[in-house]
C-alpha cells in the first residue's frame, strides 16, 4: 500500500475516535444532569446576578486638582450596547444595561440599573431602577430609585426620579419631575 492510503486509513480512524468521544461526553453530560449534578462551567454561567444598585459615589473633593469620575463600565453581566452599535427602536430588558453606543428610541429596564458611558448617546426615553448618565441624552429619563448625572453628562429634557444626584461638570437643561409635581430647572455647570 502507498503512503496516501495509510493517511486515509489513519484519518478515518482519528475521525471515528473523535465521534465516539463526543458521544461519550454527551452521554456523561446527560447522566450527570439527570442525577442533578451541575458541571462547574454551567454553575459559573448560571450564577445569579446581583440586583443591588451600585455603591453610592462620594462627590469629588473641592480642593482636588483633578476630578476623578467613577467607572460605570465595570458592569458585570447584563446587556451591553457597544460603541460601534446604533439601535433605532424599543429595547426592553430584564437585566442591567450598559450603553456605550447610540440608542434612538426607548429603553425600559424598570427593575435594573442602566448606565450610559461617556461615549454613549441616547435620544428619547430611558427607564431603570438606578440610572447613571456620563454621556449625552436628549429626552426623558425616568429612574425608579435614583438618577446620577456624572461629570461628563450632557442632558436635555425631563428627569423623573425620587432622588437626583449631579456631579460637578455635568451640563443640564432639564425639567425635573417628582411624582405629580413638576418643577422647571435649568442649570449649567
N, C-alpha and C positions, 0 to 999 in steps of 0.2 A: 504494500500500500504506500501511496505517496504521502508527503507531509501535509498536503491540503486535506486529505481525508481524515488524518489524525486531528487536525484543528477543528474540523466539523464535528467529529465524534466528541472531542473534549468540550466544545461549545454547547452541544446538546446536553451533555452530562451536567455542566455547570448550570444551565438554564433549568434543568429538572430539579437540581438541589435548591435553587432559588425559589421555585414554585412550591416545593414541599415545605421549605422553611416559612414561607408566607402563610401557607395553610395551617402550619403548626402554631404560628403566632396568633392567627385569628381564633383558632380553637381555644388556645390558652386564655386569650382576652375574653372570649365569650364565657368560658367556665369561671373565670375569676369575677366577672361582673354578675353572673348568676349567683355566685356564692356571697356577693356583697362586698368583695374586696376591690378597692379602687386603686389602680396603679398610681404611682407618685406623680407622673406627669399630669394625669387628669385631675388629681387632687389639687395641684397648684393652680390649674386653669379654672377650677370650679370654686376657688376661694372667694368668699363674699367680699364685695367692695363696700367700704365704709360709706355710709350716707351722711356722716358728720360733715358740717361745713368746715372750711379751712380755719386754722387757728387765727385769732384776731391779730392784726398787724398794728404795731405801735407806730404813731406818727414819727416822721423823721425829726432829728434834733434840729432846733432852730439855729444853733451855732455851728453846725457841721458844714464843712466846706463842700462836701459832695453829698448829694441826696441819693440814697440808695432806694431802688424800687423793689418791691417784693417780687419773687419769682413765681408767677402764676402758671408757668409752663411745666411745673412739676406734677401735673395731674396724672395719677396712675389709674389706668382703666378708663372706661367710658369712650365716648365718641370724640374724634378729632377731625376738624376741618382744616386740612393742611394749607400752607401758604400759597401753593400753586392751584388751589381749588376755588372755584367760583360757583356758588349754588344760587339758583333762581327758584323760589318756591317755598314750600312749607316743610319744616323739619319738626317731628315730634319725637322726643327722646325720653326713655325711662332709665337714664343713666347720666353721669356727669358729662358735660360737653365743653370742649376746648376749641376756640375758633382762632386760627392763625390766618385764614384766607378771607374770602369775601362771601357774605350772605346777604342776598337781596330778597327779603320775604319775611317769613315768620319762623321763629324758633321757640318751641314750647317744651320745657322740662320742669314742670312745676314743683317736683319733689327733689330736685338735684341741683348741684352748683353748676353755674355757667360762667365761663371765663373767656374774655376777648383779649388776646395778647396785643402788643404794640403794633404788630403787622396786620392785625385783624380789622376788617371794615364791615359794619353791619348797617343795613338800611331796612327800616320798617318796624319790627316788633320782636322783643326778646322777653321771655318769661322763665324764671327759675327761682329756686328757693333762696339761693345766695348768688348774686351776680357781681362779678368783678370785671370792670372795664379798664383796659390800659391802651386801647386802640381808638378807632373812630366809630361813632354811632350816630345815625340820624333816624329818629323815630321814637317809639315808645319802649321804655324799659320798665318791666314790672318784676320786682323782687318780692317774694313772699316773706322772706326773713330780713334780708339786709342787702343794700346795694353799695358797692365800694367803687369809687372812681379814683383810679391810681394816677400817678403824676403825669403820665403821657396821654391820659384820656382826653378825647375831643368829643363832646357830646352836645347834640342839639335835638330838642324835642321835649318829651314828657317823661318824668321819672315818678313811678308809683311804688313806694316802699315804706314799711313801717320805720325803718332805720336807714339813714343815708350817711355814708362816710366819704369825705372828699379829701384827697391828699393834695399837698401844695404842688402847684404846677398844672393841675387839671384845668381845662378850658370848658366852660359850661354856658349854654344858652338854653335854659330849660324851664318848664312848668313843673312844679313839684306837687304831686297829688298824694294825699294821705287819707285813705278811706274815702269818705264822702266829700270832704272839703278839699279844695284845690287852691293853691297859692301861686301867684306869679313870681318867679325868681329869675333874675338874670345876673350871673356872676362871671367875671373874668379874672383869672389869677395867673 
